[in-house]
C-alpha cells in the first residue's frame, strides 16, 4: 500500500472518529519552515523554551512518526495531498533552484500543486468541517491559491517577504515574493 494511501486512510479514520462524536474537535496544524522536531521542548529540547507549543502538544495531538521533504513547497504539498510530491513533479521549492555551476542538473520542478489532487480541505469539508488557511502557501500562484483547493477562509502570505514589508492585497496585483492574498472560498476581497 502506498504511503499516500496510508496517510489518507489515517486522516479518514481520524475524521470518521471525529464525526462519530456529537461535537467535532478543532484541528489546528502548524507548519513552520526550518523548524526541526528536536527544536521544541515538547519533543525533548532542553534549550529552547516553547511553552505555548508545548501546551498545544500536551492538550492536543503530537505526531512522532512523520516524514518531511527538505524544503517548503514539497513538504506543504505532501501535507495538502497526502502523497509524495514527486508524484506530480514538485521536488524543490517553487519556482525551483537554478544553480548554473552545478555538475548535476535538477529536473524541472512543477510550478503548482495539480488541481486533480483531493486536497486536505476537501476531505475536511466532506467531514463537515469549515476550513481556513492562514500564512504561507507556496504551492502555486494565481489560480493555485488555497481557496482554489477548497479552503473556505484564506489569509495567505505570498512568497518570502516579511509581513508588512511589501504587503498588498491580491486584488491590487500581489506578485510572488511579496504580498498578501485575502479571500473566502477562492474569492479575493
N, C-alpha and C positions, 0 to 999 in steps of 0.2 A: 504494500500500500504506500502511496507517495506521501511524503511528509506534509504537503499542502492539504491533502485529503485528511490526514490525521489532525492537522490544525483546525480545519473546517469542522470535523466531527467533534473535536474538543470544544470548540466555540458553540456548536449547535447543542451539545449536551449542557453546557453552561446556560445557554439561552432557554432551552426547554425546561431545565430545572427552575430557572427564574420565573418563567411563565406559569409554572405549576403553583407558585405561591400567590397569595392574594395581592401582595404588593411586590413589584419588581424591584430588585436592588439597583441602585445607581451604579453606572460603570464610568469610571474616570481613568483614562490611560494617559500617562505622562511619558512623552518621548523626548529625550534630551540628547542633542548632539555632543559627542566627545565626553560622555559621562559613562564610565565603566561601572559594572556591577560592584566592583570592590571599592568604589569611591564613596559608598553610602554606609552610614553607621548600621543601618538595619541588616546589612549583609556582612557585618563584622569589622568595618573600618573603624579604627580607634582614634584617628587623627581628625578627620572631617566631622563636623557637627551638623547633622541633618535632622533636627527634631521634628519638623513638620512632615517630611517624607517618612520618617520612622513611624510617626503616628498613623499615617495613611497605610503603611505596610502592616502595622500591628492590628489595626481595626478593619482592614480590608483583606486583600489577597496579594501574596507575594509570588512572583514567578522565579523558580530556581533552575529550571531546565529550559533554556532558550538559546536560540542561535540568531545572531545579527550579522548583517553584512558589514564590511569595514568602513563604508561611507553612508551618508544620509539618505540619498534617494532610493537605493536598493533596499535599505532597511525599512524605510517607510512603505515601499511597495510591497514588501513581504508581509508587513502587518496589515495593510489595507486589503490585500488579495488572498492571504493565506497560502501563497505559492512562493516558490523560489523565483526571484525576479529575473533570473537568467532565462526563464521560460519565455519571457517576452522581451528579451534583449536589454534589460535595464541592469547593467553591471557596474556602472560608475555613477557619480553624481551628475545630475543633468546640468549643463549640457555635455558632460563628459570631459575628459582630460585631453589636452593636446600637448605632447612633450616632443618637440622636434628633434631632440638629440638622443632619444632613447633608441636602443638597438631593437627592441621588441615593440611592434606597433599593436596597440589595443584594437579590438574590433569596434566598429561604430556602436555607440550607445543609443538606445531608444530615447526620444525626447519627451515621452509622456507614458504614463501607465495606460494600457489599452482600455477602451470603454467596454469591451466584452467581458471584463473581469466582474464577477459578482463580488462587489466590494463590501467591506465591513459595515458601512452604514446601511446598505440594502438588507443585509442579514439582520441587523439590529431593528430596522424599521419593520421587517416581516415578523419580528418577535414582539412588536408593539412598543418599541422604544422611539422616542424623539431623539434626534442626533445633532451634535454640534462639533465643529472642528474649529479650534482656536489656536492660532500660531502658525508655524512654518509648515508648508505643504510640500514644496519642492518635488512634485510629481508631474509637472507639466504646466504650461501657461494657459492662455485664453482657450476656452473650450475643454480644458482638462483640469479645472479647478475643483475644490472639494464639493461644491454644490452640484457640479456636473456628475459626480459619482454618488450622489444621493444624500449628502449631509443637509439637514433642514436649516440649520443656522451656521453661518460662517463668518469668522473674523480671521482672515488669512494674512499672515506675514509673508510677503513675496521676496525671495532672494536672500541676500546676505547682508543687507543694510541693518543698521542698529535702529530699533524703534525710535521714531521721532527724527532721525537723521534726514530721511528723504521720504516722508510719509505723504502719500497722495491717494485719494480714492481711486479705485479701479476705473470708475466712470470717467475720471479725468486723465486716463491713459497711463496707469501704473505699468511700468516695464519690469522685466525680470531684473533682479539685482537691485531692487529698491522700490518699496511701495506697500500699500495695504489694500486688500480686497475685502469689502464688507458685503455680505449677501445673505439671502434667505432662500433656500431651495434653488440655488443656482442663479438667482436674480440679483444683480448688483443694485444696491441702494445708493 
